[in-house]
Amino acid sequence: MSIPVKLDLNQGLKPQVLVAYRMAVASILIAPFARLRKEFKAKDDSVDILQDKLTMLLR
């Protein structure tokens, strides 16, 4: 346990509130990366679909 967390808990912060704060901060920090990954994945999928259609036409 880190020192700031221990100090906050000693001052009366409930562990459930600490968990909620940690989850909220983690979600805010990870959300932009998840969105970027989703956009790049969508572009990759569209390229794969186009390649599949071209392959089917050439057969």
C-alpha positions in Angstrom: 0.0 0.0 0.0 1.4 3.4 -0.9 2.0 6.1 1.7 -0.7 8.6 0.4 -3.3 5.8 0.4 -2.4 4.8 3.9 -2.6 8.4 5.1 -6.0 8.8 3.4 -7.3 5.7 5.0 -6.0 6.8 8.4 -7.8 10.1 8.0 -11.1 8.3 7.6 -11.5 7.7 3.8 -13.6 4.5 3.3 -11.9 1.8 1.3 -14.9 1.6 -1.0 -14.6 5.2 -1.9 -10.9 4.7 -2.5 -11.7 1.8 -4.9 -14.3 3.9 -6.7 -11.8 6.8 -7.2 -9.1 4.4 -8.4 -11.5 2.9 -10.9 -12.7 6.3 -12.2 -9.2 7.5 -12.7 -8.2 4.3 -14.5 -11.2 4.6 -16.8 -10.4 8.2 -17.6 -6.8 7.4 -18.4 -7.5 4.2 -20.5 -10.5 5.5 -22.5 -8.5 7.5 -25.1 -6.2 4.5 -25.8 -9.3 2.2 -26.2 -10.9 4.6 -28.6 -7.7 4.8 -30.7 -7.4 1.0 -30.7 -11.0 0.7 -31.8 -10.5 3.1 -34.7 -7.3 1.4 -35.9 -9.0 -2.0 -35.6 -12.0 -0.7 -37.7 -9.6 0.4 -40.5 -7.8 -2.9 -40.4 -11.2 -4.8 -40.7 -12.3 -2.7 -43.6 -9.1 -3.5 -45.5 -9.5 -7.2 -44.7 -13.1 -7.1 -46.1 -11.9 -5.3 -49.2 -9.2 -7.9 -49.8 -11.6 -10.8 -49.3 -14.0 -9.3 -51.9 -11.2 -8.7 -54.4 -10.0 -12.3 -53.9 -13.5 -13.6 -54.5 -13.8 -11.6 -57.7 -10.5 -12.8 -59.1 -11.4 -16.5 -58.6 
